[in-house]
Amino acid sequence: MTTAWTAAFITPASTTGVTDEPASYLRREFHVSEQPIRATLHVTALGLVEPHLNGAVVGDEVLAPGWTSYRHRLVVSTHTVTDQIRAGANALGAVLGEGWALGRLGWEDRRNHYADRPALWLQLELEYPDGSVEVIRTDSEFTSHAGGVRENSIYDGEAFDARLEPVGWDLPGFDDSEWGATEEFDWPVESLVSPAAEPIRRIEELAPVEILTTPQGRTVVDFGQNISGWVRLKVEGTTGSTITLRHAEVLFDGEADFETLRTAKATDSYTLRGDGIEEWEPRFTFHGFRYLQLDGWPGELTADSVRAVVVHSDMTRTGWLETSNPLLNQLHSNAVWSMRDNFVGVPTDCPQRDERLGWTGDINAFAPTAAFLYDVRGVLGSWLKDLAVEQQEKGFVPWVVPDVLSTPSSPTALWSDVAVSLPWTLYREYGDETILADAYESMTTFIRQVADLLDDNGLWSTGFQYGDWLDPDAPADNPAGGKTDRHLVAAAYLYRTTREMADTAQVLGRADDHAEFTSLAARVRTAFLNEYVTATGRVVNESATAYALAITFDLLSADQMAHAGDQLAKIVARAGYRISTGFAGTPLVTDALTATGHLDEAYLLLLETSAPSFLYPVTMGATTIWERWDSIRPDGSVNPSGMTSLNHYALGAVVDWMHRTIGGLTATEPGYRAVRIAPQPGGELTSARLRHTTRYGDISVAWAKNADLVTVDVTIPEGTTGDVVLPWHPEGLTAPIAAGEHHWEYQIVEDAAGVALSLASTLREVADDARAWRAFTDVFARHYPGIPLDAKAPEAAALPISTLLDYVPGASAEFRSEIEASLITSSNGLPA
């Protein structure tokens, strides 16, 4: 049972709210006359809280109560502590850190966004055999003092002096006669809510993979993986000696490089008590890091002395994919790790620098991938509640949630429209209509707000837009200045969200709203076509993002779609299959190519390794997704733009396409009531294995090709039906399946590699083979950079390659030989 909330918020009377103030230790003792049959502790704080009872930390949560829109939703953790209560004297306490409520947040260096001092709220309920309930609550009986935690900051780290830690402070009988008083802190009890998300916990530990001595003589520990969390020490040394731990994502010239942290110090320190072996880890900070620079270590550092503790929301893993290509497997792993590292209570942009904010655009781009990899109903459901209450209060959807920006957020495509697209994505994944019902007011408010901003032609043509954020062709100092018209991006995304809104209204039986939003979607589509698309399907800007949006959002007719797909394939080829899209286009470009019959080009784009590309970071040793495609430049240095996080999940959104195309699994009804399983192999892949846990159970898909023998194995759970389209099947077989295990095994006749290409082939014949064209243009560009190749020019398309080479000034025998080799290897199905 739970009694009414009667506890008060209390704060140390001496707390002033100044920067770098030591953490507050609060305690009180109480007497229990008989053993209760049940004891329940409810606790929260403004700041971060670590509750203690009778000499032990309560529960296994860390960084509690997490980060929510505190003024509206302050999460109360509940712990069963029956076994920790003793008949007789007991001691209850808590340590308070500054956390998100008080510490500096954002690059504007502002702090105290929610309060100017930490405050504890705690209620312990003791139920006795006779049915009576005794409540111990935060009140003036609590005393306060400082302890070993001298400084604590989410961005800057934690300083701990073990000599100042009051031994036994959380046990009964401790002498707190010199401790100070507490006083009530005014905070609305109406803000207290039960948890909607899983708590943040220590998830796993990583041992060092290498302990390095750098060229400058520093000690650096490599944990082999970029993570969010902290380091646990086991050390023995002299009293008063201090160990400094500085965290970094990358090494450059053998030294820890801190460029990606910006102003975040990300530095912990531990001052030894000096009475034997000491173990310590911080509790009120976290870092994004792979490397640890360790200064002041007494004696020899061994691998047993340090552990990296991985910390994030304790979500359940639900999605896996493994292929025959190790680089793709690492790309997938990088997306998984970046998601883990950025789900520390809030879906953030990065875990390491002076930001770590809940950017709406990042999660909007990545949401389908996130919902496949983990059960995100808790974390993202809670986050959407924060979005809705702040939207209601402020009149707009903030660009970051919770909102700590100093300026209002204007309605913006891909960022603000997360209010619509995220609930729809979660509904499609989990099949739960209450997700849509809970978000409905927020969704409709956003769409109607933007509808009022449209011009007379029905276009969202005014106001700030992020556009195709971080297009690799955008200026380093203007990430929004990509080559795709930002209002084209806005209009396309608005069409998608109005359709999602109409579909939501239909699911919930809101007939009038369905009609309203269907009409709005038609108006937006007509305006988009009139302004940005020719009758044949050419899209202005001629950028990969513009075509990807038009194709994947179904803005085009069937005839226009085919022409647009051809144009997109040419744009991708002209870019050498390197990335030319930002946040808006990257999650969609492989889908757009696949949907228009250009699967080979999609695989060439996926498998390219030169910068900028999906796999370039992998070849540079990345273990997470980077913010920029070239966050680390080929010489190993950090991109100096100031926006170079090595742990941003947004551009890992291509993993969603990998799940559906390589793994082959697509939900055709919400919640995977019905599925289509249609692997589309390419890029020399010979096998893949996918598993996904749905509300009905596990779905697994495995396919393999060994010479001319293909095997396909599929399992779907009770409650799910599906169709399987068998890859490489000589008859193009599609088979309906019911719950259970299914196996197919068949032989195929290998295609002759199409036209055998050579120097006698025409330019058009080479251009018609995506792999050959890529190989040919790569060789040409190495020898003659900047000279364009146009396979559409009538006077050139019909000429043999050997004839064309006669027109190339100074064409060497080596150049001709490389061209010939590229054509022969690519047309024979070998990697070129």
Secondary structure as the mmCIF struct_conf table of DSSP 4:
data_model
#
loop_
_struct_conf.conf_type_id
_struct_conf.id
_struct_conf.beg_label_comp_id
_struct_conf.beg_label_asym_id
_struct_conf.beg_label_seq_id
_struct_conf.end_label_comp_id
_struct_conf.end_label_asym_id
_struct_conf.end_label_seq_id
STRN STRN1 ILE A 10 PRO A 12
TURN_TY1_P TURN_TY1_P1 ALA A 13 SER A 14
TURN_TY1_P TURN_TY1_P2 THR A 19 ASP A 20
HELX_LH_PP_P HELX_LH_PP_P1 GLU A 21 ALA A 23
STRN STRN2 SER A 24 VAL A 32
BEND BEND1 SER A 33 GLU A 34
BEND BEND2 ILE A 37 ILE A 37
STRN STRN3 ARG A 38 LEU A 46
BEND BEND3 GLY A 47 GLY A 47
STRN STRN4 LEU A 48 LEU A 53
TURN_TY1_P TURN_TY1_P3 ASN A 54 GLY A 55
STRN STRN5 ALA A 56 VAL A 57
BEND BEND4 GLY A 59 ASP A 60
STRN STRN6 GLU A 61 GLU A 61
BEND BEND5 LEU A 63 LEU A 63
TURN_TY1_P TURN_TY1_P4 ALA A 64 PRO A 65
TURN_TY1_P TURN_TY1_P5 TYR A 70 HIS A 72
STRN STRN7 LEU A 74 VAL A 75
HELX_LH_PP_P HELX_LH_PP_P2 VAL A 76 VAL A 76
STRN STRN8 SER A 77 THR A 80
HELX_RH_3T_P HELX_RH_3T_P1 THR A 82 GLN A 84
BEND BEND6 ALA A 87 ALA A 87
STRN STRN9 GLY A 88 GLY A 97
HELX_RH_AL_P HELX_RH_AL_P1 GLY A 99 LEU A 102
BEND BEND7 GLY A 103 GLY A 103
STRN STRN10 LEU A 105 LEU A 105
TURN_TY1_P TURN_TY1_P6 GLY A 106 ASP A 109
STRN STRN11 ARG A 110 ARG A 110
BEND BEND8 HIS A 113 TYR A 114
BEND BEND9 ASP A 116 ARG A 117
STRN STRN12 ALA A 119 GLU A 127
TURN_TY1_P TURN_TY1_P7 PRO A 129 ASP A 130
BEND BEND10 GLY A 131 GLY A 131
STRN STRN13 VAL A 133 ARG A 137
BEND BEND11 THR A 138 ASP A 139
TURN_TY1_P TURN_TY1_P8 SER A 140 GLU A 141
STRN STRN14 THR A 143 ALA A 146
BEND BEND12 GLY A 148 GLY A 148
STRN STRN15 VAL A 149 SER A 153
TURN_TY1_P TURN_TY1_P9 ILE A 154 ASP A 156
STRN STRN16 GLY A 157 ASP A 161
HELX_RH_3T_P HELX_RH_3T_P2 ALA A 162 LEU A 164
BEND BEND13 GLU A 165 GLU A 165
TURN_TY1_P TURN_TY1_P10 VAL A 167 ASP A 170
BEND BEND14 LEU A 171 LEU A 171
TURN_TY1_P TURN_TY1_P11 PRO A 172 GLY A 173
TURN_TY1_P TURN_TY1_P12 SER A 177 GLU A 178
STRN STRN17 GLY A 180 GLU A 184
HELX_RH_3T_P HELX_RH_3T_P3 VAL A 189 SER A 191
STRN STRN18 LEU A 192 VAL A 193
BEND BEND15 ALA A 197 ALA A 197
HELX_LH_PP_P HELX_LH_PP_P3 GLU A 198 PRO A 199
STRN STRN19 ILE A 200 LEU A 206
BEND BEND16 VAL A 209 VAL A 209
STRN STRN20 GLU A 210 THR A 213
TURN_TY1_P TURN_TY1_P13 PRO A 215 GLN A 216
BEND BEND17 GLY A 217 GLY A 217
STRN STRN21 THR A 219 VAL A 235
TURN_TY1_P TURN_TY1_P14 THR A 239 GLY A 240
STRN STRN22 THR A 242 ALA A 248
BEND BEND18 GLU A 249 GLU A 249
STRN STRN23 VAL A 250 PHE A 252
TURN_TY1_P TURN_TY1_P15 ASP A 253 GLY A 254
STRN STRN24 GLU A 255 ASP A 257
HELX_RH_3T_P HELX_RH_3T_P4 GLU A 259 LEU A 261
TURN_TY1_P TURN_TY1_P16 ARG A 262 THR A 263
STRN STRN25 THR A 267 THR A 271
BEND BEND19 ASP A 275 GLY A 276
STRN STRN26 GLU A 278 TRP A 280
BEND BEND20 ARG A 283 PHE A 284
STRN STRN27 HIS A 287 ASP A 295
BEND BEND21 GLY A 296 GLY A 296
BEND BEND22 GLY A 299 GLY A 299
HELX_RH_3T_P HELX_RH_3T_P5 ALA A 303 SER A 305
STRN STRN28 VAL A 306 SER A 313
HELX_LH_PP_P HELX_LH_PP_P4 MET A 315 THR A 316
STRN STRN29 ARG A 317 ARG A 317
STRN STRN30 GLY A 319 THR A 323
BEND BEND23 SER A 324 SER A 324
HELX_RH_AL_P HELX_RH_AL_P2 PRO A 326 ASP A 341
TURN_TY1_P TURN_TY1_P17 ASN A 342 ASN A 342
STRN STRN31 PHE A 343 PHE A 343
BEND BEND24 VAL A 344 VAL A 346
STRN STRN32 PRO A 347 PRO A 347
BEND BEND25 ASP A 349 ASP A 349
BEND BEND26 PRO A 351 ASP A 354
STRN STRN33 TRP A 359 TRP A 359
HELX_RH_AL_P HELX_RH_AL_P3 THR A 360 LEU A 373
STRN STRN34 TYR A 374 TYR A 374
HELX_RH_AL_P HELX_RH_AL_P4 ARG A 377 LYS A 394
BEND BEND27 GLY A 395 PHE A 396
BEND BEND28 TRP A 399 TRP A 399
STRN STRN35 VAL A 400 VAL A 400
BEND BEND29 VAL A 401 PRO A 402
BEND BEND30 SER A 406 THR A 407
TURN_TY1_P TURN_TY1_P18 ALA A 413 ASP A 417
HELX_RH_AL_P HELX_RH_AL_P5 VAL A 418 TYR A 430
HELX_RH_AL_P HELX_RH_AL_P6 GLU A 433 ALA A 451
TURN_TY1_P TURN_TY1_P19 ASP A 452 LEU A 453
TURN_TY1_P TURN_TY1_P20 ASP A 456 ASN A 457
BEND BEND31 GLY A 458 GLY A 458
BEND BEND32 THR A 462 GLY A 463
BEND BEND33 ASP A 468 ASP A 468
TURN_TY1_P TURN_TY1_P21 TRP A 469 LEU A 470
TURN_TY1_P TURN_TY1_P22 PRO A 472 ASP A 473
BEND BEND34 ALA A 474 ALA A 474
TURN_TY1_P TURN_TY1_P23 ALA A 476 ASP A 477
TURN_TY1_P TURN_TY1_P24 PRO A 479 ALA A 480
BEND BEND35 LYS A 483 THR A 484
HELX_RH_AL_P HELX_RH_AL_P7 ARG A 486 VAL A 507
TURN_TY1_P TURN_TY1_P25 LEU A 508 GLY A 509
HELX_RH_AL_P HELX_RH_AL_P8 ALA A 511 TYR A 532
STRN STRN36 VAL A 533 VAL A 533
TURN_TY1_P TURN_TY1_P26 ALA A 535 THR A 536
BEND BEND36 GLY A 537 GLY A 537
STRN STRN37 VAL A 539 VAL A 539
TURN_TY1_P TURN_TY1_P27 VAL A 540 ASN A 541
HELX_RH_AL_P HELX_RH_AL_P9 ALA A 544 THR A 552
TURN_TY1_P TURN_TY1_P28 PHE A 553 ASP A 554
BEND BEND37 LEU A 556 LEU A 556
HELX_RH_AL_P HELX_RH_AL_P10 ALA A 558 ARG A 574
TURN_TY1_P TURN_TY1_P29 ALA A 575 TYR A 577
TURN_TY1_P TURN_TY1_P30 PHE A 583 GLY A 585
HELX_RH_AL_P HELX_RH_AL_P11 THR A 586 ALA A 595
TURN_TY1_P TURN_TY1_P31 THR A 596 GLY A 597
HELX_RH_AL_P HELX_RH_AL_P12 LEU A 599 LEU A 607
BEND BEND38 SER A 610 LEU A 615
HELX_RH_AL_P HELX_RH_AL_P13 TYR A 616 THR A 619
TURN_TY1_P TURN_TY1_P32 MET A 620 GLY A 621
BEND BEND39 THR A 623 THR A 624
BEND BEND40 GLU A 627 ARG A 628
TURN_TY1_P TURN_TY1_P33 TRP A 629 ASP A 630
BEND BEND41 SER A 631 SER A 631
STRN STRN38 ILE A 632 ILE A 632
TURN_TY1_P TURN_TY1_P34 PRO A 634 ASP A 635
BEND BEND42 GLY A 636 GLY A 636
HELX_LH_PP_P HELX_LH_PP_P5 SER A 637 SER A 637
STRN STRN39 VAL A 638 VAL A 638
HELX_LH_PP_P HELX_LH_PP_P6 ASN A 639 ASN A 639
TURN_TY1_P TURN_TY1_P35 PRO A 640 SER A 641
BEND BEND43 GLY A 642 GLY A 642
BEND BEND44 LEU A 646 LEU A 646
HELX_RH_3T_P HELX_RH_3T_P6 ALA A 650 ALA A 653
HELX_RH_AL_P HELX_RH_AL_P14 VAL A 654 THR A 661
TURN_TY1_P TURN_TY1_P36 ILE A 662 ILE A 662
BEND BEND45 GLY A 663 GLY A 663
STRN STRN40 LEU A 665 ALA A 667
BEND BEND46 THR A 668 GLU A 669
HELX_RH_3T_P HELX_RH_3T_P7 PRO A 670 TYR A 672
BEND BEND47 ARG A 673 ARG A 673
STRN STRN41 ALA A 674 ILE A 677
TURN_TY1_P TURN_TY1_P37 GLY A 683 GLU A 684
STRN STRN42 SER A 687 THR A 694
TURN_TY1_P TURN_TY1_P38 ARG A 695 TYR A 696
STRN STRN43 GLY A 697 ASN A 706
TURN_TY1_P TURN_TY1_P39 ALA A 707 ASP A 708
STRN STRN44 LEU A 709 ILE A 716
TURN_TY1_P TURN_TY1_P40 GLU A 718 GLY A 719
STRN STRN45 THR A 721 VAL A 725
TURN_TY1_P TURN_TY1_P41 PRO A 727 TRP A 728
TURN_TY1_P TURN_TY1_P42 PRO A 730 GLU A 731
STRN STRN46 THR A 734 ILE A 737
BEND BEND48 ALA A 739 ALA A 739
STRN STRN47 GLY A 740 GLN A 747
HELX_LH_PP_P HELX_LH_PP_P7 GLU A 750 ALA A 752
BEND BEND49 GLY A 754 VAL A 755
HELX_LH_PP_P HELX_LH_PP_P8 ALA A 756 LEU A 757
TURN_TY1_P TURN_TY1_P43 LEU A 759 ALA A 760
BEND BEND50 SER A 761 SER A 761
STRN STRN48 THR A 762 THR A 762
HELX_RH_AL_P HELX_RH_AL_P15 LEU A 763 ALA A 767
TURN_TY1_P TURN_TY1_P44 ASP A 768 ASP A 768
BEND BEND51 ASP A 769 ASP A 769
HELX_RH_AL_P HELX_RH_AL_P16 ALA A 770 HIS A 783
BEND BEND52 TYR A 784 TYR A 784
TURN_TY1_P TURN_TY1_P45 PRO A 785 GLY A 786
TURN_TY1_P TURN_TY1_P46 ALA A 791 LYS A 792
HELX_RH_AL_P HELX_RH_AL_P17 PRO A 794 ALA A 797
TURN_TY1_P TURN_TY1_P47 ALA A 798 ALA A 798
BEND BEND53 LEU A 799 LEU A 799
STRN STRN49 PRO A 800 PRO A 800
HELX_RH_AL_P HELX_RH_AL_P18 ILE A 801 ASP A 806
TURN_TY1_P TURN_TY1_P48 TYR A 807 TYR A 807
BEND BEND54 VAL A 808 VAL A 808
TURN_TY1_P TURN_TY1_P49 PRO A 809 GLY A 810
HELX_RH_AL_P HELX_RH_AL_P19 ALA A 813 SER A 827
TURN_TY1_P TURN_TY1_P50 ASN A 828 GLY A 829
BEND BEND55 LEU A 830 LEU A 830
#
